[in-house]
Amino acid sequence: MSEETIPDKPGEMSLRVAEINKASAGRGLCSAGIHVARRLNIKAGEIVEIVGKKSTACIFFPNSEDEGKQIIRID
C-alpha cells in the first residue's frame, strides 16, 4: 500500500517531529535545519505554528545539526 504525498502549500512544510535537546526543553522553543528556515522564510526568534494531531506554537531557532533532514525538534 503506497502513501499518498500531499504537496506543501506556500508557507507550509511537512516535517517529522523529534524531541529537542534537554538544555532547550521547557522553554517553548523549536529548531530545524537552516534549509527549513529559508524555505518557510522565517528567522531566529520568530513564533511559528506547528499543526498535526494537535497544534502548538513555539519560538523558532535554526540549527546546523538537522541541516538537510526533514525534522523539527520541539519540547
Buried (B, 14 or more C-beta within 10 A) or exposed (E): EEEEEEEEEEEEBEBEEEEBEEEBEEEEBBBBBBBBBEBBEBEEEEEBEBEEEEEBEBBBBBBEEBEEBEBBBBB
